[in-house]
Amino acid sequence: MKHDPLPKWEYNVYLLLSLGIHFYAFYEAYLSSREHEDRLDEVVGLEPDLSLWGLKKDVTDFEWTFWMEWAYSWIIWLMLGHALVSQIGRIFWGKRGWYGTENEYYLLQFTLTVRCLFYTSFCLEYKDRQSPDSSNSNSFLSMLVYAFYYPLFHNGPIIPFNEFSKQMQRQDARLPDFPLAGLAADVLRLLLWWCLAELMIRVTYMHAMYSDYPVLEEVSYWTLGGLALAQVLFFYVKYLVLYGFPALIMQLDGLAAPALPRCVSTMHCFSGIWRCFDVGLHRFLVRYIYIPMGGSHSGAGGMLLATALTFVFVCYWHGGHGYLWYWAGLNCAGIIVEQTVRKLLSLPSIQERIDRHLSPRTFRQLHAALASVSLAMLILTNLVFLGGEEVGRIYWDRLFVRSWPWVPLAVLSCLYCFTQVGIEWSLFLFPRYKYKFPLCARTASER
């Protein structure tokens, strides 16, 4: 059944309720952070910081802390240096010991992990290309350019070789035609995201509290919800920064990076978050694992096998730790359930019954109700990924087992508002959204 847009008033009600739930939950998480600040400082260590009203800084998120230390010391200047050399090259030529400290070790580890995907992509494309002129784009020099292109070198985003190669072949020696106002707006947005991430780890000690399980057992249900929202939204903002900066440098080189992550507060299904959060990784997985293993066109058994093997790869690539197996298994199960439900609903007999017995409005409400259950499981699996299986167990036990049935119903009611907003964005608003990053990439007809 085709969805109709919500009436404007109804969408605004859901949007205001969603925002109100977010802000109140964040406020409860903030109050709890202040209440437990001394304990958290003793248990996990908070970093004194005078840059933002003397608020202490939660440095428990290793990835953000690690990349910010490198950004302040070397990487931001190397990125800017790359952009400068690249633009000079366009104007004049028209072309383009391993470690000594623990930080350098982790930099090497991050870099090699990402490089493995780039090397794999090149090798698989090289093997499959049979055209007579393939040597021009699949040469050793092409591999070096692709594997060592600096904006993507340390942490991505991931871009398959076939996409990178096509863009490089389309390039000319002219400077990219982009508006300076759009470039200035992109830089400002990037700085705002950076500042927001730094503010979040000073206002809410979400990572430190996830390292102290007795605190999670004590705090209120609203605080638990606020910490969960803060965790997933910080992860989103973090990758807006970590992927946004390379994307902007690529745009200056005349290349298009994969789309930045979409806001997790507008996601309502497992397949959506895998498709729209890390777009480059999703393309890699689909092109080199899911489709070669049969994909959705190989029957139910082939689809199950392809999905399972894709998540086995994802788990191993992220490190293969025990909690990652829980995370990958739950995501795999969520994807399979969603795909099964979609296939059932697409059957002509089912479609006919839905069209006969349900109005578009009723179908939309039923969709949102089912999606709120999916969203609850999606948030839970991401909490396992971000905090470990013990954090996931605490959330499941406190929100869905010990407090049955009223707290689960309250949680699903809040998530129902989120899913209504998310469905509206997915179907009607996001496709027409004109302010995607980077603005300087928009063509003259789009401005």
C-alpha positions, 0 to 999 in steps of 0.5 A: 500500500502506498503511504500518504504524507501525514497532515502537517499538524500531525507531523508537527505534533510527532516532531515536537513530542520527539524533540521534547522526549530527546531534550528531557531525556538529555536533561535527565542524563545531564543531571545524573552526570553531575550527580555522579561526577565525583564517583565517575572521576574516581572510577574512570577518570574525567579530564579537567578542561577550562575551555568550556565553562570549566566542565570536565571532559569524558575521555572514555570514548577511545575513538574520539579522544584518539582522533582528536589528539592526532587532529590537533597535532598532525592530521588536520595540517596534513589534510590542509597541506594535501588540499593546498598541494592538490590545488597548486597541482591543478593550477600548474600541472593538471595532475594530482620504524612503523611506530614509536608510541602507543598512539602511533600504534593505534594510528597504524592499526586504524590505517591498516584496517581501512587499507585492507578494504581498499586493497581488497576492492582494487584486487577484486575489480582488477580480477573482474575487468576484462576490457582491452583498455582496463590496464589504464584504470587498473594499473599499479599506478592506479592502485597506488593513487587509490590506496594512498589517497590521503584524505581517505588514508587513515579512517575513510570513508570507504569508497570502492575502487570502481567509483573512485576510478570513474571519478578520476577518469572524468576529471580535468585540470580545471579548478572545481566550480563551487561557490565560495559561500557554499564552501564557507557554510560547509566549513562552518557546519563542520566546526559546529559539529566538532564543537557539538561533539566536544560539548556533549562529552563535557555535559553528559558523561555517557561513556564514563557512566557506561563503564560503571555498571552500578551507576547504570543500575541506579539511575532513573529510566529517563536517565537510561533513555537519555544516555542511550540517545546521547550515545547513539547521537554522539556516535552520529555527530562523531562520524559527521566530523570524522567523515565530513572533513575528508569529504570536504577535502575530496570535494576540493579535489573534484571528487565526491565522497559517499554521503555522510551518515544520516541522523540516527533519530530519523532511522527506524529499521535495521536495513535503513541504518546499514544503508544510510549510516556508513554508505561507503561500507554498505556499498563495499559489503553489497558489491563484494560479499552480499551479491557474489554470495547470491544476494536477494535473487538466490532464493530464501536460503541464498539470501540467508547465507549471504546476509549471515556471511556479510555480518561474519565479515563485518564482525571480524573486520571490527575485531571479532570480540565477543560483544561484536558477535552479539551485535552482528548476530542481532543485526543479522536477525533484524535484517532477516526479519525485516526482509521476510516481512517485506517479502510477505507484504509484497505478495499480491494476496496480502497486498489485496487484503491490506488495500481492502481492509486498511486505509492508508492512515491505518496502515501508516499507524500500523507501520509506525507501531511495528517499526517502533519495536524494530527501533527498540531492538536497533537501539539495543543492538547499537548499545551492545556495540558502543558499550558492550554486552553487559550494558545491553543486558542492563538495558534489557533487564531494567527496561523490558524485564523488571519493569514489564509492562508499563515501562516497555509501553512508555518506551514504545510510545516514545519510539512511536513518535520517533518512527512517525517522524522517521517514516515521514523523512524517509518517504517525503522529506529527505529525498527533497532535502537541499542542504546535504553536505557539502553544499559546495558540491551542488550544481548551479541548477540545484542552488 
